[in-house]
Amino acid sequence: MARVVVDVMLKPEILDPQGQAVANALPRLGVSDVASVRIGRRVEIEFEGEADLERAREIADKLLANPVIENFQVKVES
Amino acid sequence: MARVVVDVMLKPEILDPQGQAVANALPRLGVSDVASVRIGRRVEIEFEGEADLERAREIADKLLANPVIENFQVKVES
């Protein structure tokens, strides 16, 4: 079994209200040194045999990310 | 600026219907060697000064993760 992780994040120019809501709540926790919070998705794909990065990239492109507003990164995790 | 990443995933014993839906769609893409897909959240916290892991852990614990059904991992990203 080998695990490939796909990190899907909103593009930097796209507003992230969910992350903004977390950032706005931080002062109530006494946190004042956070500049920004961005929230995306982490997808763990477990391959039966070897990790297949090319295949994972295809899955991300077709099923996991919206290319209009999101970027993704694919990496093998040990 | 320093970035801390919080990965929030459902505990292994908790069903993940969203990941299951992606896994079920894979055969239609011609992918048959994926054993499982799990979908969680990736939160990027940008600190103004140095990365503060202890602080990020506190934020994750209080705001980002539901400890009943989720685990989280905190790491500094360069």
Backbone of each chain as nested JSON, in Angstrom:
{
  "chains": [
    {"id": "A", "residues": [
      {"number": 1, "name": "MET", "atoms": {"N": [0.846, -1.2, 0.0], "CA": [0.0, 0.0, 0.0], "C": [0.881, 1.249, 0.0]}},
      {"number": 2, "name": "ALA", "atoms": {"N": [0.529, 2.224, -0.815], "CA": [1.284, 3.468, -0.869], "C": [0.293, 4.623, -0.902]}},
      {"number": 3, "name": "ARG", "atoms": {"N": [0.621, 5.663, -0.194], "CA": [-0.311, 6.777, -0.084], "C": [0.17, 7.999, -0.869]}},
      {"number": 4, "name": "VAL", "atoms": {"N": [-0.746, 8.521, -1.684], "CA": [-0.483, 9.782, -2.363], "C": [-1.425, 10.827, -1.763]}},
      {"number": 5, "name": "VAL", "atoms": {"N": [-0.887, 11.996, -1.464], "CA": [-1.695, 13.069, -0.889], "C": [-1.891, 14.169, -1.918]}},
      {"number": 6, "name": "VAL", "atoms": {"N": [-3.142, 14.578, -2.093], "CA": [-3.455, 15.695, -2.98], "C": [-3.933, 16.856, -2.112]}},
      {"number": 7, "name": "ASP", "atoms": {"N": [-3.21, 17.962, -2.148], "CA": [-3.62, 19.167, -1.426], "C": [-4.305, 20.108, -2.404]}},
      {"number": 8, "name": "VAL", "atoms": {"N": [-5.562, 20.409, -2.145], "CA": [-6.334, 21.296, -3.019], "C": [-6.59, 22.601, -2.273]}},
      {"number": 9, "name": "MET", "atoms": {"N": [-6.085, 23.709, -2.803], "CA": [-6.278, 25.013, -2.151], "C": [-6.893, 25.999, -3.148]}},
      {"number": 10, "name": "LEU", "atoms": {"N": [-7.703, 26.919, -2.633], "CA": [-8.193, 28.012, -3.466], "C": [-7.009, 28.798, -3.999]}},
      {"number": 11, "name": "LYS", "atoms": {"N": [-7.122, 29.291, -5.229], "CA": [-6.067, 30.146, -5.761], "C": [-5.933, 31.391, -4.876]}},
      {"number": 12, "name": "PRO", "atoms": {"N": [-4.716, 31.945, -4.817], "CA": [-4.488, 33.081, -3.9], "C": [-5.421, 34.267, -4.154]}},
      {"number": 13, "name": "GLU", "atoms": {"N": [-5.828, 34.451, -5.397], "CA": [-6.668, 35.615, -5.696], "C": [-8.144, 35.37, -5.399]}},
      {"number": 14, "name": "ILE", "atoms": {"N": [-8.507, 34.151, -5.0], "CA": [-9.907, 33.842, -4.688], "C": [-10.155, 34.034, -3.187]}},
      {"number": 15, "name": "LEU", "atoms": {"N": [-11.197, 34.767, -2.84], "CA": [-11.533, 34.982, -1.437], "C": [-11.895, 33.669, -0.757]}},
      {"number": 16, "name": "ASP", "atoms": {"N": [-11.505, 33.547, 0.51], "CA": [-11.77, 32.322, 1.27], "C": [-12.533, 32.698, 2.54]}},
      {"number": 17, "name": "PRO", "atoms": {"N": [-13.874, 32.812, 2.447], "CA": [-14.656, 33.272, 3.604], "C": [-14.531, 32.36, 4.813]}},
      {"number": 18, "name": "GLN", "atoms": {"N": [-14.349, 31.047, 4.566], "CA": [-14.232, 30.097, 5.681], "C": [-12.947, 30.372, 6.472]}},
      {"number": 19, "name": "GLY", "atoms": {"N": [-11.85, 30.56, 5.742], "CA": [-10.583, 30.895, 6.396], "C": [-10.661, 32.251, 7.071]}},
      {"number": 20, "name": "GLN", "atoms": {"N": [-11.322, 33.187, 6.43], "CA": [-11.483, 34.516, 7.004], "C": [-12.253, 34.457, 8.322]}},
      {"number": 21, "name": "ALA", "atoms": {"N": [-13.258, 33.602, 8.356], "CA": [-14.049, 33.462, 9.586], "C": [-13.178, 32.95, 10.726]}},
      {"number": 22, "name": "VAL", "atoms": {"N": [-12.308, 31.998, 10.422], "CA": [-11.389, 31.49, 11.462], "C": [-10.444, 32.604, 11.894]}},
      {"number": 23, "name": "ALA", "atoms": {"N": [-9.877, 33.333, 10.908], "CA": [-8.948, 34.418, 11.238], "C": [-9.626, 35.461, 12.124]}},
      {"number": 24, "name": "ASN", "atoms": {"N": [-10.893, 35.764, 11.823], "CA": [-11.61, 36.762, 12.613], "C": [-11.882, 36.303, 14.046]}},
      {"number": 25, "name": "ALA", "atoms": {"N": [-11.913, 34.99, 14.242], "CA": [-12.198, 34.468, 15.587], "C": [-10.944, 34.425, 16.454]}},
      {"number": 26, "name": "LEU", "atoms": {"N": [-9.769, 34.558, 15.861], "CA": [-8.526, 34.362, 16.617], "C": [-8.305, 35.37, 17.747]}},
      {"number": 27, "name": "PRO", "atoms": {"N": [-8.605, 36.662, 17.554], "CA": [-8.394, 37.595, 18.661], "C": [-9.115, 37.17, 19.939]}},
      {"number": 28, "name": "ARG", "atoms": {"N": [-10.274, 36.533, 19.787], "CA": [-11.004, 36.057, 20.976], "C": [-10.245, 34.967, 21.714]}},
      {"number": 29, "name": "LEU", "atoms": {"N": [-9.331, 34.299, 21.007], "CA": [-8.477, 33.295, 21.656], "C": [-7.183, 33.935, 22.164]}},
      {"number": 30, "name": "GLY", "atoms": {"N": [-7.064, 35.232, 21.992], "CA": [-5.835, 35.899, 22.425], "C": [-4.705, 35.8, 21.414]}},
      {"number": 31, "name": "VAL", "atoms": {"N": [-5.038, 35.443, 20.156], "CA": [-4.021, 35.315, 19.118], "C": [-4.041, 36.563, 18.239]}},
      {"number": 32, "name": "SER", "atoms": {"N": [-2.926, 37.258, 18.161], "CA": [-2.915, 38.496, 17.384], "C": [-1.816, 38.518, 16.324]}},
      {"number": 33, "name": "ASP", "atoms": {"N": [-1.047, 37.435, 16.221], "CA": [0.089, 37.46, 15.279], "C": [-0.137, 36.583, 14.051]}},
      {"number": 34, "name": "VAL", "atoms": {"N": [-1.413, 36.345, 13.706], "CA": [-1.723, 35.561, 12.504], "C": [-2.161, 36.508, 11.387]}},
      {"number": 35, "name": "ALA", "atoms": {"N": [-1.487, 36.426, 10.256], "CA": [-1.783, 37.327, 9.146], "C": [-2.935, 36.803, 8.306]}},
      {"number": 36, "name": "SER", "atoms": {"N": [-2.994, 35.5, 8.087], "CA": [-4.104, 34.962, 7.309], "C": [-4.287, 33.474, 7.566]}},
      {"number": 37, "name": "VAL", "atoms": {"N": [-5.507, 33.019, 7.29], "CA": [-5.834, 31.591, 7.391], "C": [-6.516, 31.204, 6.084]}},
      {"number": 38, "name": "ARG", "atoms": {"N": [-6.048, 30.145, 5.452], "CA": [-6.685, 29.645, 4.222], "C": [-7.052, 28.175, 4.454]}},
      {"number": 39, "name": "ILE", "atoms": {"N": [-8.244, 27.802, 4.043], "CA": [-8.714, 26.433, 4.278], "C": [-8.967, 25.731, 2.953]}},
      {"number": 40, "name": "GLY", "atoms": {"N": [-8.325, 24.586, 2.776], "CA": [-8.511, 23.789, 1.567], "C": [-8.792, 22.34, 1.925]}},
      {"number": 41, "name": "ARG", "atoms": {"N": [-8.587, 21.461, 0.967], "CA": [-8.86, 20.048, 1.193], "C": [-7.572, 19.232, 1.107]}},
      {"number": 42, "name": "ARG", "atoms": {"N": [-7.504, 18.199, 1.933], "CA": [-6.407, 17.245, 1.868], "C": [-7.028, 15.897, 1.518]}},
      {"number": 43, "name": "VAL", "atoms": {"N": [-6.599, 15.322, 0.397], "CA": [-7.177, 14.054, -0.046], "C": [-6.088, 12.982, 0.006]}},
      {"number": 44, "name": "GLU", "atoms": {"N": [-6.362, 11.909, 0.725], "CA": [-5.406, 10.807, 0.827], "C": [-5.878, 9.662, -0.073]}},
      {"number": 45, "name": "ILE", "atoms": {"N": [-5.074, 9.35, -1.075], "CA": [-5.412, 8.265, -1.994], "C": [-4.493, 7.091, -1.695]}},
      {"number": 46, "name": "GLU", "atoms": {"N": [-5.104, 5.97, -1.321], "CA": [-4.336, 4.783, -0.948], "C": [-4.301, 3.834, -2.147]}},
      {"number": 47, "name": "PHE", "atoms": {"N": [-3.114, 3.634, -2.726], "CA": [-2.99, 2.71, -3.852], "C": [-2.711, 1.301, -3.346]}},
      {"number": 48, "name": "GLU", "atoms": {"N": [-3.271, 0.317, -4.065], "CA": [-3.045, -1.073, -3.648], "C": [-1.586, -1.475, -3.83]}},
      {"number": 49, "name": "GLY", "atoms": {"N": [-0.999, -1.077, -4.96], "CA": [0.402, -1.423, -5.191], "C": [1.301, -0.226, -4.947]}},
      {"number": 50, "name": "GLU", "atoms": {"N": [2.022, 0.153, -5.983], "CA": [2.902, 1.304, -5.852], "C": [2.146, 2.619, -6.022]}},
      {"number": 51, "name": "ALA", "atoms": {"N": [2.67, 3.669, -5.429], "CA": [2.079, 4.992, -5.598], "C": [2.226, 5.425, -7.053]}},
      {"number": 52, "name": "ASP", "atoms": {"N": [1.144, 5.922, -7.619], "CA": [1.149, 6.314, -9.024], "C": [0.825, 7.813, -9.105]}},
      {"number": 53, "name": "LEU", "atoms": {"N": [1.883, 8.613, -9.107], "CA": [1.708, 10.069, -9.079], "C": [0.952, 10.591, -10.295]}},
      {"number": 54, "name": "GLU", "atoms": {"N": [1.278, 10.01, -11.443], "CA": [0.663, 10.461, -12.691], "C": [-0.843, 10.23, -12.651]}},
      {"number": 55, "name": "ARG", "atoms": {"N": [-1.206, 9.041, -12.153], "CA": [-2.611, 8.67, -12.017], "C": [-3.316, 9.571, -11.004]}},
      {"number": 56, "name": "ALA", "atoms": {"N": [-2.623, 9.839, -9.886], "CA": [-3.205, 10.695, -8.848], "C": [-3.448, 12.094, -9.407]}},
      {"number": 57, "name": "ARG", "atoms": {"N": [-2.533, 12.558, -10.237], "CA": [-2.674, 13.89, -10.823], "C": [-3.915, 13.936, -11.731]}},
      {"number": 58, "name": "GLU", "atoms": {"N": [-4.128, 12.834, -12.442], "CA": [-5.304, 12.751, -13.326], "C": [-6.598, 12.754, -12.498]}},
      {"number": 59, "name": "ILE", "atoms": {"N": [-6.595, 11.995, -11.397], "CA": [-7.771, 11.953, -10.515], "C": [-8.052, 13.346, -9.951]}},
      {"number": 60, "name": "ALA", "atoms": {"N": [-6.989, 14.022, -9.517], "CA": [-7.152, 15.365, -8.944], "C": [-7.73, 16.308, -9.983]}},
      {"number": 61, "name": "ASP", "atoms": {"N": [-7.198, 16.203, -11.175], "CA": [-7.605, 17.102, -12.237], "C": [-9.068, 16.886, -12.626]}},
      {"number": 62, "name": "LYS", "atoms": {"N": [-9.497, 15.617, -12.659], "CA": [-10.843, 15.328, -13.145], "C": [-11.899, 15.302, -12.056]}},
      {"number": 63, "name": "LEU", "atoms": {"N": [-11.519, 14.923, -10.819], "CA": [-12.527, 14.709, -9.779], "C": [-12.395, 15.608, -8.558]}},
      {"number": 64, "name": "LEU", "atoms": {"N": [-11.165, 16.018, -8.224], "CA": [-10.964, 16.626, -6.904], "C": [-10.895, 18.144, -6.908]}},
      {"number": 65, "name": "ALA", "atoms": {"N": [-10.365, 18.714, -7.976], "CA": [-10.151, 20.162, -7.971], "C": [-10.969, 20.838, -9.059]}},
      {"number": 66, "name": "ASN", "atoms": {"N": [-11.387, 22.047, -8.793], "CA": [-12.018, 22.898, -9.794], "C": [-10.954, 23.854, -10.331]}},
      {"number": 67, "name": "PRO", "atoms": {"N": [-10.475, 23.617, -11.55], "CA": [-9.324, 24.372, -12.058], "C": [-9.578, 25.867, -12.212]}},
      {"number": 68, "name": "VAL", "atoms": {"N": [-10.841, 26.263, -12.21], "CA": [-11.137, 27.693, -12.338], "C": [-10.736, 28.445, -11.069]}},
      {"number": 69, "name": "ILE", "atoms": {"N": [-10.969, 27.823, -9.915], "CA": [-10.724, 28.545, -8.653], "C": [-9.7, 27.866, -7.755]}},
      {"number": 70, "name": "GLU", "atoms": {"N": [-9.243, 26.647, -8.119], "CA": [-8.37, 25.917, -7.193], "C": [-7.073, 25.459, -7.869]}},
      {"number": 71, "name": "ASN", "atoms": {"N": [-6.015, 25.398, -7.066], "CA": [-4.767, 24.747, -7.457], "C": [-4.625, 23.469, -6.644]}},
      {"number": 72, "name": "PHE", "atoms": {"N": [-3.892, 22.496, -7.193], "CA": [-3.603, 21.321, -6.366], "C": [-2.15, 20.902, -6.502]}},
      {"number": 73, "name": "GLN", "atoms": {"N": [-1.69, 20.209, -5.465], "CA": [-0.335, 19.657, -5.432], "C": [-0.435, 18.193, -5.069]}},
      {"number": 74, "name": "VAL", "atoms": {"N": [0.369, 17.374, -5.742], "CA": [0.324, 15.928, -5.519], "C": [1.673, 15.488, -4.976]}},
      {"number": 75, "name": "LYS", "atoms": {"N": [1.666, 14.684, -3.904], "CA": [2.944, 14.184, -3.398], "C": [2.786, 12.802, -2.788]}},
      {"number": 76, "name": "VAL", "atoms": {"N": [3.866, 12.032, -2.848], "CA": [3.861, 10.706, -2.23], "C": [4.161, 10.887, -0.753]}},
      {"number": 77, "name": "GLU", "atoms": {"N": [3.411, 10.183, 0.088], "CA": [3.676, 10.262, 1.523], "C": [4.17, 8.923, 2.022]}},
      {"number": 78, "name": "SER", "atoms": {"N": [5.231, 8.953, 2.779], "CA": [5.81, 7.689, 3.277], "C": [5.117, 7.275, 4.566]}}
    ]},
    {"id": "B", "residues": [
      {"number": 1, "name": "MET", "atoms": {"N": [7.278, 36.228, 7.63], "CA": [6.08, 35.388, 7.535], "C": [6.476, 33.917, 7.578]}},
      {"number": 2, "name": "ALA", "atoms": {"N": [5.726, 33.148, 8.317], "CA": [6.01, 31.72, 8.412], "C": [4.687, 30.973, 8.377]}},
      {"number": 3, "name": "ARG", "atoms": {"N": [4.694, 29.875, 7.674], "CA": [3.445, 29.155, 7.488], "C": [3.415, 27.862, 8.299]}},
      {"number": 4, "name": "VAL", "atoms": {"N": [2.323, 27.693, 9.039], "CA": [2.084, 26.425, 9.716], "C": [0.888, 25.771, 9.032]}},
      {"number": 5, "name": "VAL", "atoms": {"N": [1.0, 24.478, 8.766], "CA": [-0.084, 23.747, 8.123], "C": [-0.726, 22.79, 9.125]}},
      {"number": 6, "name": "VAL", "atoms": {"N": [-2.043, 22.839, 9.207], "CA": [-2.785, 21.913, 10.056], "C": [-3.578, 20.978, 9.146]}},
      {"number": 7, "name": "ASP", "atoms": {"N": [-3.298, 19.691, 9.23], "CA": [-4.052, 18.694, 8.467], "C": [-5.083, 18.066, 9.388]}},
      {"number": 8, "name": "VAL", "atoms": {"N": [-6.347, 18.212, 9.025], "CA": [-7.432, 17.662, 9.838], "C": [-8.074, 16.52, 9.06]}},
      {"number": 9, "name": "MET", "atoms": {"N": [-8.028, 15.32, 9.626], "CA": [-8.616, 14.156, 8.936], "C": [-9.608, 13.462, 9.879]}},
      {"number": 10, "name": "LEU", "atoms": {"N": [-10.626, 12.861, 9.287], "CA": [-11.534, 12.029, 10.079], "C": [-10.749, 10.872, 10.693]}},
      {"number": 11, "name": "LYS", "atoms": {"N": [-11.105, 10.478, 11.908], "CA": [-10.458, 9.312, 12.514], "C": [-10.7, 8.087, 11.633]}},
      {"number": 12, "name": "PRO", "atoms": {"N": [-9.75, 7.141, 11.631], "CA": [-9.868, 6.0, 10.714], "C": [-11.17, 5.208, 10.886]}},
      {"number": 13, "name": "GLU", "atoms": {"N": [-11.697, 5.187, 12.103], "CA": [-12.911, 4.381, 12.325], "C": [-14.189, 5.12, 11.932]}},
      {"number": 14, "name": "ILE", "atoms": {"N": [-14.068, 6.384, 11.515], "CA": [-15.253, 7.166, 11.118], "C": [-15.443, 7.058, 9.601]}},
      {"number": 15, "name": "LEU", "atoms": {"N": [-16.656, 6.721, 9.182], "CA": [-16.964, 6.616, 7.758], "C": [-16.791, 7.969, 7.064]}},
      {"number": 16, "name": "ASP", "atoms": {"N": [-16.293, 7.939, 5.829], "CA": [-16.061, 9.163, 5.06], "C": [-16.81, 9.058, 3.732]}},
      {"number": 17, "name": "PRO", "atoms": {"N": [-18.116, 9.43, 3.728], "CA": [-18.931, 9.245, 2.521], "C": [-18.412, 10.049, 1.33]}},
      {"number": 18, "name": "GLN", "atoms": {"N": [-17.797, 11.205, 1.595], "CA": [-17.289, 12.044, 0.506], "C": [-16.115, 11.33, -0.192]}},
      {"number": 19, "name": "GLY", "atoms": {"N": [-15.211, 10.793, 0.612], "CA": [-14.094, 10.034, 0.041], "C": [-14.592, 8.785, -0.663]}},
      {"number": 20, "name": "GLN", "atoms": {"N": [-15.606, 8.147, -0.06], "CA": [-16.171, 6.937, -0.654], "C": [-16.776, 7.239, -2.021]}},
      {"number": 21, "name": "ALA", "atoms": {"N": [-17.418, 8.396, -2.137], "CA": [-18.024, 8.786, -3.422], "C": [-16.951, 8.949, -4.493]}},
      {"number": 22, "name": "VAL", "atoms": {"N": [-15.818, 9.544, -4.115], "CA": [-14.721, 9.676, -5.08], "C": [-14.186, 8.294, -5.451]}},
      {"number": 23, "name": "ALA", "atoms": {"N": [-13.989, 7.45, -4.456], "CA": [-13.466, 6.102, -4.717], "C": [-14.404, 5.336, -5.666]}},
      {"number": 24, "name": "ASN", "atoms": {"N": [-15.719, 5.495, -5.455], "CA": [-16.696, 4.8, -6.303], "C": [-16.688, 5.303, -7.74]}},
      {"number": 25, "name": "ALA", "atoms": {"N": [-16.239, 6.55, -7.934], "CA": [-16.232, 7.117, -9.286], "C": [-14.989, 6.713, -10.07]}},
      {"number": 26, "name": "LEU", "atoms": {"N": [-13.973, 6.182, -9.393], "CA": [-12.693, 5.928, -10.064], "C": [-12.751, 4.895, -11.188]}},
      {"number": 27, "name": "PRO", "atoms": {"N": [-13.512, 3.797, -11.021], "CA": [-13.56, 2.828, -12.122], "C": [-14.009, 3.457, -13.441]}},
      {"number": 28, "name": "ARG", "atoms": {"N": [-14.87, 4.469, -13.37], "CA": [-15.307, 5.156, -14.592], "C": [-14.17, 5.912, -15.267]}},
      {"number": 29, "name": "LEU", "atoms": {"N": [-13.127, 6.238, -14.481], "CA": [-11.93, 6.869, -15.06], "C": [-10.914, 5.818, -15.496]}},
      {"number": 30, "name": "GLY", "atoms": {"N": [-11.272, 4.536, -15.323], "CA": [-10.331, 3.479, -15.678], "C": [-9.308, 3.2, -14.594]}},
      {"number": 31, "name": "VAL", "atoms": {"N": [-9.578, 3.659, -13.376], "CA": [-8.638, 3.439, -12.268], "C": [-9.154, 2.288, -11.402]}},
      {"number": 32, "name": "SER", "atoms": {"N": [-8.358, 1.247, -11.263], "CA": [-8.834, 0.095, -10.499], "C": [-7.89, -0.293, -9.362]}},
      {"number": 33, "name": "ASP", "atoms": {"N": [-6.792, 0.448, -9.202], "CA": [-5.811, 0.048, -8.185], "C": [-5.798, 0.96, -6.963]}},
      {"number": 34, "name": "VAL", "atoms": {"N": [-6.929, 1.636, -6.71], "CA": [-7.011, 2.485, -5.52], "C": [-7.832, 1.761, -4.458]}},
      {"number": 35, "name": "ALA", "atoms": {"N": [-7.243, 1.617, -3.269], "CA": [-7.911, 0.891, -2.194], "C": [-8.863, 1.791, -1.423]}},
      {"number": 36, "name": "SER", "atoms": {"N": [-8.476, 3.046, -1.194], "CA": [-9.378, 3.943, -0.481], "C": [-9.019, 5.4, -0.732]}},
      {"number": 37, "name": "VAL", "atoms": {"N": [-10.015, 6.25, -0.54], "CA": [-9.826, 7.706, -0.633], "C": [-10.422, 8.315, 0.636]}},
      {"number": 38, "name": "ARG", "atoms": {"N": [-9.644, 9.161, 1.305], "CA": [-10.16, 9.863, 2.491], "C": [-9.973, 11.353, 2.26]}},
      {"number": 39, "name": "ILE", "atoms": {"N": [-10.996, 12.126, 2.583], "CA": [-10.936, 13.565, 2.334], "C": [-11.022, 14.332, 3.652]}},
      {"number": 40, "name": "GLY", "atoms": {"N": [-10.044, 15.187, 3.875], "CA": [-10.028, 16.011, 5.087], "C": [-9.757, 17.456, 4.728]}},
      {"number": 41, "name": "ARG", "atoms": {"N": [-9.34, 18.225, 5.725], "CA": [-9.076, 19.653, 5.493], "C": [-7.6, 19.96, 5.678]}},
      {"number": 42, "name": "ARG", "atoms": {"N": [-7.12, 20.888, 4.852], "CA": [-5.771, 21.418, 5.009], "C": [-5.903, 22.909, 5.313]}},
      {"number": 43, "name": "VAL", "atoms": {"N": [-5.388, 23.316, 6.472], "CA": [-5.504, 24.713, 6.898], "C": [-4.114, 25.332, 6.939]}},
      {"number": 44, "name": "GLU", "atoms": {"N": [-3.943, 26.421, 6.211], "CA": [-2.662, 27.119, 6.192], "C": [-2.767, 28.372, 7.061]}},
      {"number": 45, "name": "ILE", "atoms": {"N": [-1.983, 28.401, 8.13], "CA": [-1.979, 29.557, 9.04], "C": [-0.684, 30.331, 8.821]}},
      {"number": 46, "name": "GLU", "atoms": {"N": [-0.838, 31.586, 8.418], "CA": [0.318, 32.432, 8.12], "C": [0.593, 33.321, 9.333]}},
      {"number": 47, "name": "PHE", "atoms": {"N": [1.737, 33.093, 9.987], "CA": [2.088, 33.936, 11.136], "C": [2.872, 35.145, 10.664]}},
      {"number": 48, "name": "GLU", "atoms": {"N": [2.647, 36.272, 11.338], "CA": [3.37, 37.494, 10.962], "C": [4.862, 37.365, 11.242]}},
      {"number": 49, "name": "GLY", "atoms": {"N": [5.184, 36.808, 12.397], "CA": [6.603, 36.655, 12.719], "C": [7.048, 35.215, 12.54]}},
      {"number": 50, "name": "GLU", "atoms": {"N": [7.511, 34.617, 13.617], "CA": [7.951, 33.227, 13.543], "C": [6.767, 32.274, 13.637]}},
      {"number": 51, "name": "ALA", "atoms": {"N": [6.949, 31.092, 13.082], "CA": [5.916, 30.07, 13.184], "C": [5.801, 29.631, 14.636]}},
      {"number": 52, "name": "ASP", "atoms": {"N": [4.584, 29.555, 15.126], "CA": [4.358, 29.197, 16.522], "C": [3.525, 27.913, 16.555]}},
      {"number": 53, "name": "LEU", "atoms": {"N": [4.23, 26.779, 16.628], "CA": [3.557, 25.475, 16.557], "C": [2.602, 25.271, 17.719]}},
      {"number": 54, "name": "GLU", "atoms": {"N": [3.028, 25.72, 18.893], "CA": [2.218, 25.507, 20.091], "C": [0.886, 26.254, 19.948]}},
      {"number": 55, "name": "ARG", "atoms": {"N": [0.999, 27.483, 19.445], "CA": [-0.167, 28.311, 19.212], "C": [-1.078, 27.698, 18.127]}},
      {"number": 56, "name": "ALA", "atoms": {"N": [-0.461, 27.21, 17.075], "CA": [-1.229, 26.591, 15.992], "C": [-1.984, 25.362, 16.5]}},
      {"number": 57, "name": "ARG", "atoms": {"N": [-1.317, 24.642, 17.404], "CA": [-1.968, 23.452, 17.974], "C": [-3.204, 23.847, 18.781]}},
      {"number": 58, "name": "GLU", "atoms": {"N": [-3.077, 24.958, 19.491], "CA": [-4.2, 25.452, 20.296], "C": [-5.355, 25.884, 19.383]}},
      {"number": 59, "name": "ILE", "atoms": {"N": [-5.013, 26.581, 18.284], "CA": [-6.042, 27.02, 17.324], "C": [-6.746, 25.806, 16.721]}},
      {"number": 60, "name": "ALA", "atoms": {"N": [-5.967, 24.796, 16.352], "CA": [-6.544, 23.587, 15.754], "C": [-7.485, 22.912, 16.74]}},
      {"number": 61, "name": "ASP", "atoms": {"N": [-7.037, 22.833, 17.976], "CA": [-7.795, 22.145, 19.003], "C": [-9.114, 22.856, 19.287]}},
      {"number": 62, "name": "LYS", "atoms": {"N": [-9.081, 24.198, 19.305], "CA": [-10.277, 24.948, 19.708], "C": [-11.178, 25.332, 18.543]}},
      {"number": 63, "name": "LEU", "atoms": {"N": [-10.6, 25.522, 17.345], "CA": [-11.398, 26.067, 16.237], "C": [-11.503, 25.154, 15.021]}},
      {"number": 64, "name": "LEU", "atoms": {"N": [-10.482, 24.347, 14.77], "CA": [-10.421, 23.693, 13.455], "C": [-10.876, 22.241, 13.451]}},
      {"number": 65, "name": "ALA", "atoms": {"N": [-10.644, 21.53, 14.541], "CA": [-10.94, 20.092, 14.536], "C": [-12.019, 19.764, 15.553]}},
      {"number": 66, "name": "ASN", "atoms": {"N": [-12.802, 18.774, 15.245], "CA": [-13.769, 18.22, 16.19], "C": [-13.147, 16.96, 16.785]}},
      {"number": 67, "name": "PRO", "atoms": {"N": [-12.693, 17.032, 18.038], "CA": [-11.901, 15.933, 18.615], "C": [-12.677, 14.619, 18.746]}},
      {"number": 68, "name": "VAL", "atoms": {"N": [-13.992, 14.675, 18.64], "CA": [-14.78, 13.435, 18.743], "C": [-14.582, 12.585, 17.493]}},
      {"number": 69, "name": "ILE", "atoms": {"N": [-14.495, 13.23, 16.325], "CA": [-14.438, 12.458, 15.085], "C": [-13.183, 12.717, 14.254]}},
      {"number": 70, "name": "GLU", "atoms": {"N": [-12.364, 13.709, 14.657], "CA": [-11.226, 14.082, 13.809], "C": [-9.9, 14.069, 14.562]}},
      {"number": 71, "name": "ASN", "atoms": {"N": [-8.837, 13.753, 13.857], "CA": [-7.469, 13.933, 14.338], "C": [-6.838, 15.064, 13.55]}},
      {"number": 72, "name": "PHE", "atoms": {"N": [-5.841, 15.734, 14.159], "CA": [-5.107, 16.72, 13.374], "C": [-3.609, 16.61, 13.615]}},
      {"number": 73, "name": "GLN", "atoms": {"N": [-2.862, 17.091, 12.609], "CA": [-1.407, 17.148, 12.675], "C": [-0.968, 18.551, 12.328]}},
      {"number": 74, "name": "VAL", "atoms": {"N": [0.015, 19.04, 13.058], "CA": [0.493, 20.407, 12.851], "C": [1.942, 20.344, 12.406]}},
      {"number": 75, "name": "LYS", "atoms": {"N": [2.284, 21.081, 11.346], "CA": [3.686, 21.103, 10.929], "C": [4.064, 22.459, 10.322]}},
      {"number": 76, "name": "VAL", "atoms": {"N": [5.347, 22.798, 10.472], "CA": [5.841, 24.036, 9.866], "C": [6.146, 23.756, 8.408]}},
      {"number": 77, "name": "GLU", "atoms": {"N": [5.755, 24.665, 7.528], "CA": [6.069, 24.488, 6.115], "C": [7.022, 25.586, 5.669]}},
      {"number": 78, "name": "SER", "atoms": {"N": [8.068, 25.173, 4.993], "CA": [9.065, 26.17, 4.563], "C": [8.645, 26.798, 3.239]}}
    ]}
  ]
}
